[in-house]
C-alpha cells in the first residue's frame, strides 16, 4: 500500500493522456503513483470510412466505456489497499465522477474491501443537474458544437476550437496543442442521461474554476458547481486548459488536495 494517494488524471474530450504531462511528471518525481487512462470515445480515424468496423466501433462508444477504462486501471490499485484522488478535465469529469460510485473508502469497507477514492477534482468540468436527465437538466440532447462536424455518429473536430480552448496560449503553443489533439470522437459520448450525478458523491469535491475560459465559460461553471454541490472552489486566471498554460498551479492544487 502506498503512503500517498494514487493520482488518476482523466483527459478532456479529444485530448490524449499526454495533455496532463506537465502536471503528472512533477508529481511522479515527488513520489506519487500517477495513472493516466486514455478515453475510449476518441480515436484517430484518418483512414477509416463510415462503413468500416473501426468507425462503427468508435461511434458506439460512450461514457460507460470510459468509466470502465478508468476502473480497469484504478481498481487493482484500490484492491491493494491504496487510496486515490480522481482529477479530471472538462468532459473527462463525467466518466470520472461515475467511477466514484461505490468506490469510496466507506463504500468499499462496507463490502469488506480495502482502499478507496478519497477525493474528486474537476478542472473546468461538467456536472449533471438532474438524475436521469441530460446536461441541460431535461430530456434534450446537447447541440452539436460549431467546431464539430457530425458524420455517421462521429464528431470531427475543426480548428475553430483552438481560440476557445487555448485562448491564453501563445500561437506556437496553440499549434502544438492542436497537433496533439485526437480529431474524432463519438457523438454517443455526449448523449448521457445518468442515474448517478456529481451531487451524489459524498467525498470531498474540488472544482477548479477557470475564470478566463472561453469554452466552458465561468457562468456555466458556476451552475455546474451548484449542481454538483462542490464545497471547495478554487478560482484561477486561466483559459480552458490550465494544465497546459499554468501546470505548476494545478500541481499546487493537487498537492493541497492530497494533503488535506
N, C-alpha and C positions, 0 to 999 in steps of 0.2 A: 504493500500500500504506500502510495506517495504521500509525503508530508504536505505538499502543496496541492491545491485542487488541479485537476486536469482542466485545460482550457480548450474549448471547442469553438472554432471560428467558422461560421457559415457565410458564404458569399451571397451577394445580391443577384438579381436577375441578370442573365447574360454574362456574369462575371465568373472568372476562374478562382480557385482557391488561392492562386498566387497574388490576387488583389490584396490579400492580407499580409504579404511577406514583410513589409516594412514594420508591421506591428508584431508579427509572430517571431521573427528572428531575434529581436532583443529579449523577448520573454523566454525563448528557449535558452538563451545564454544565461539567464537568471535562474535556470533550473526547473522551469515549468515544462511539463509534458504538454505538447500542443498538438491537437488534431485538427485537420483541415479537410473535411469531407467535401467532395465535389457534388454539385447539383446534378440530378439525373435528367432534369427537364430542359437543359440546354446542351447542345452538341453541334459541332461543325458539320454542316450538311452541304458543303460547296458542290459536291459531285452527285448528290442524290436527286432523284426526281420524286414527284408526289406518288408515283406508283411503286416506288421501291419499298422493300421491307424496312430499311433503315428509317425512311421518312415516316412511315406508318407507326413504327415503334416509338419514335420520339413524339409524334403527335398524340399518342395515347398516354404519355407520361404526365403525371400531375403531382400535386403536393404530397399525397400518400407515399409515392415512390421516393421523394426527397426525405420524408420523415424516416422511412426505412433505411435509406442510405446513411443518415446521421446515426440512427440507432445501431447500425451494423458496426460502426467504428467505436461508438461510445459504450454500449452495454458491456462488452468484455472488460472494459476498464472499471466500470461500476461493480461488476461481479468480483473483481479483485479487492473490493472494499474502498476504492477511491471515490472521492467526491469530485464534482465537476461544475464548471461555470460555462454556460452557453452564451456566446457572443455572436450576434447576427446582424447583417447589414440589409436594409431595405426589404426586398421580397424574402430574403433568407430568414427574416424574423417570423414568417408564417410557419414554415415547417419546423423551425427551431422551437417555437412556442408549443407546438403539438407534441414534440418529443418529450416535453416536461411531464405530460400527463402520465401519472402512475410511476414516475421515476424519481421523485424527490426522496430524500433520506427517510422521511417519516413514512411515506407510502411503501417504500421498499422494505423498511424494517417491519411494517405490519404484515408483510408476506414472508418474513424470515430471511430477507436478502440484505447483503451488506451494501455500503456505498450509496450514492445518490446525487442528484443535481441539487446544488445549494443556492444558485443564483442565475438570473436571466438578464442579459443586457441586449437591448435593441438600439442600433445606431441608425437614425433616420428610418425607422421601421414602419410596420403596419400592424394595426390591432383591430380585429373584427369587433364591431359594437354589439351585435346581437347573435345569440346562439342560433344556428340553423339558417342564418341569412347571409347575404353577400356582403362585400366590403362597404357598401353604401347603407347597410342595415335593412335592406329589403330583398325582394326576390329577383332583382335585376342583375344582369351580367355587367361587369365593368366595361366601359367603352374601349375600343382599340385605340391606343395612343397615336398621336400624329406621327411619331417616329417609328411606328411599326407598320409593316405591310403584312396582312394576313393572307395566307395561301394554304388551303387544304390542311387546316389545323396547326400550321406553323407560323409563328411570328418572325418576320425578317427584320432585323434591327437596321435602322437607317442612321446615317451620320448626323442627322438633325438632333440626336440625343446628346451629342458632345457638349454644346454650350450650356445645356441644362444640367447634365450630370456632373460636369467637370468645370463649372463656371469660374472657380478660383484657382485653376491650374494654369501654368504658362502654356503658350501654344505648343511648345515642344512636348511638354508633359501630357497635354491633351491628345496629341498624336500618338504618343506611346500607349496611353490608356485605351484609346480606340483600337489600336492594333492588337491589344491583348484581349479584347472582348470576344466572346463567342457570339456569332451573329444570328443564330437561330435558336428559338425556344418555343416550347409548345404553348398554344393558346390555352390548353386544358389547365396549365399551371395557375392560371388566373381565375379559374371558374370553381372556386371552393365555397362551400356553404357548411362551415364546421360546426360540430356539436360541442367541441371544446374550444373556448375562447380565452384570450390572454387574461381576462379578469378572473378566470378560474384558477390561475396559478397562485399558489399560496406561499411561495418562497420569495425572498427579496427580488424586486424588479427594478432595473435601472434603464432609463431612456436617455440617450444622447441626442439632444435636440440641436440640429444643425441650423443655426439662425440665418444663414445666407443661402440656404438650399433653394434651388430653382426647379427641382424635380418633385420632391415631396415638401411643399412649402410649409413654413412654420405653422400657419393656421391649421393645416391638415394634421400636422404632427401633434399639435395641442389637442385636437379632437381625439386622435389615437391614444394619446397619453391618458385622457379622461376615460375613454372606453376601456382601456386595458388596466386602469387603476394602478398606474405606475407611481410608486411612492417616492422614488428617487429620480429627479430630473436634473441632468447636467447640460447646461447650455454652452455651446462653443461657437465661435465666429468662423464658421466653415460652410462650404458648399456641401453637396450631397455625398461626397466621397472623402471624408476626413482621414481615412486610413491611407490615402494617397497624398493628401495635402499637409496634414499635420499628424503623422503617425505617432510622434512622441507624446502628443496629448492623449491619444487613445491608449497608449501603453500606460500612461499615468493613471487613467481612469480604471483600467483593468487591475492594476496594482491595488488601487483603493478598494475596489470591489472584493478582490481576493483576500485582502487583509481585514475586511470588516466582519 
